[in-house]
Amino acid sequence: MYEMKISEGGRVVIPAPIRRSLDLNEGDTVVWDILNGEVHLSTRKKQLENRKTKTNKNTKYTKTKKKKKKNQRKKKTKKKKKKKTPQNHANTSHGAHRQ
C-alpha cells in the first residue's frame, strides 16, 4: 500500500512500482473508477481488453443459447412432420395388383 499527498490542483503522483506493474508510461491514458467507496485505477488499454473479453464471452454464450433453441425447434418440427405424415397403406399401389 502506498500513501501520497494530494498536491496543488488535485494532482497525485502514481508511485513507480505501480506504474511498472501496470506498464504505464508518460502520455498513457489512465481511467479512475469508484467502486464501493474505493478508487480503482486501470489503463484505457486494459479496460478495452476487458470489454472485448466480456463481449466475446457474452456473444459466445448467446450464440450457444441460440443454437440450442434452434436445434430444439428443429426437433419439434421433425416430430410434428412425422406425426402428420403416417404411412397409409390403403393409398399405395399394393391394392392395384389384386384382381
C-alpha positions as CSV (number, residue, x, y, z in Angstrom):
1,M,0.0,0.0,0.0
2,Y,1.2,3.5,-0.9
3,E,0.4,6.7,0.8
4,M,0.7,10.1,-1.1
5,K,-0.4,13.6,-0.5
6,I,-2.6,15.4,-3.0
7,S,-0.7,18.4,-4.4
8,E,-2.0,21.7,-5.9
9,G,-4.7,21.2,-8.5
10,G,-5.6,17.7,-7.1
11,R,-2.6,16.1,-8.6
12,V,-1.4,12.7,-7.3
13,V,1.9,11.0,-8.4
14,I,1.5,7.3,-9.2
15,P,4.4,5.5,-7.5
16,A,7.0,3.9,-9.7
17,P,6.3,0.3,-8.6
18,I,2.6,0.8,-9.5
19,R,3.5,2.3,-12.9
20,R,5.8,-0.6,-13.6
21,S,3.3,-3.2,-12.7
22,L,0.6,-1.6,-14.9
23,D,3.1,-0.9,-17.6
24,L,2.3,2.8,-17.5
25,N,4.4,5.3,-19.5
26,E,4.4,9.0,-19.9
27,G,1.4,10.0,-22.0
28,D,-0.6,6.9,-21.4
29,T,-4.3,7.3,-20.5
30,V,-5.5,6.1,-17.2
31,V,-9.0,5.5,-16.0
32,W,-10.2,6.2,-12.5
33,D,-13.3,4.5,-11.1
34,I,-15.1,4.5,-7.8
35,L,-16.3,1.1,-6.7
36,N,-17.9,0.6,-3.2
37,G,-16.3,3.8,-2.0
38,E,-12.8,2.9,-3.2
39,V,-10.8,4.4,-6.1
40,H,-9.6,2.0,-8.8
41,L,-7.0,2.8,-11.4
42,S,-6.6,1.0,-14.7
43,T,-5.3,1.7,-18.1
44,R,-7.5,2.6,-21.0
45,K,-6.0,-0.3,-22.9
46,K,-6.8,-2.8,-20.1
47,Q,-10.4,-1.6,-20.0
48,L,-10.8,-2.1,-23.7
49,E,-9.3,-5.6,-23.4
50,N,-11.7,-6.5,-20.6
51,R,-14.7,-5.2,-22.5
52,K,-13.6,-7.3,-25.5
53,T,-13.3,-10.4,-23.4
54,K,-16.7,-9.8,-21.7
55,T,-18.3,-9.2,-25.1
56,N,-16.7,-12.3,-26.6
57,K,-17.9,-14.4,-23.6
58,N,-21.4,-13.0,-23.8
59,T,-21.5,-13.4,-27.6
60,K,-20.3,-17.0,-27.3
61,Y,-22.9,-17.7,-24.6
62,T,-25.7,-16.0,-26.6
63,K,-24.7,-17.9,-29.8
64,T,-24.7,-21.2,-28.0
65,K,-28.0,-20.5,-26.4
66,K,-29.5,-19.5,-29.8
67,K,-28.1,-22.7,-31.4
68,K,-29.7,-24.8,-28.7
69,K,-33.1,-23.1,-29.2
70,K,-32.8,-23.5,-32.9
71,N,-32.0,-27.2,-32.6
72,Q,-34.9,-27.7,-30.2
73,R,-37.2,-26.1,-32.7
74,K,-35.9,-28.4,-35.5
75,K,-36.5,-31.4,-33.3
76,K,-40.1,-30.3,-32.6
77,T,-40.7,-29.7,-36.3
78,K,-39.4,-33.1,-37.2
79,K,-41.6,-34.8,-34.6
80,K,-44.7,-32.8,-35.9
81,K,-43.9,-33.8,-39.5
82,K,-43.6,-37.5,-38.6
83,K,-47.0,-37.3,-36.8
84,K,-48.7,-35.5,-39.7
85,T,-47.5,-37.9,-42.4
86,P,-48.1,-41.5,-41.2
87,Q,-47.8,-44.1,-44.0
88,N,-51.2,-45.0,-45.1
89,H,-51.1,-48.4,-46.9
90,A,-54.6,-48.1,-48.3
91,N,-53.5,-45.3,-50.7
92,T,-50.4,-47.2,-52.0
93,S,-50.3,-49.2,-55.2
94,H,-50.4,-52.5,-53.4
95,G,-54.2,-52.7,-53.9
96,A,-53.8,-52.3,-57.7
97,H,-52.0,-55.7,-58.0
98,R,-55.0,-57.5,-56.6
99,Q,-57.6,-58.9,-59.0
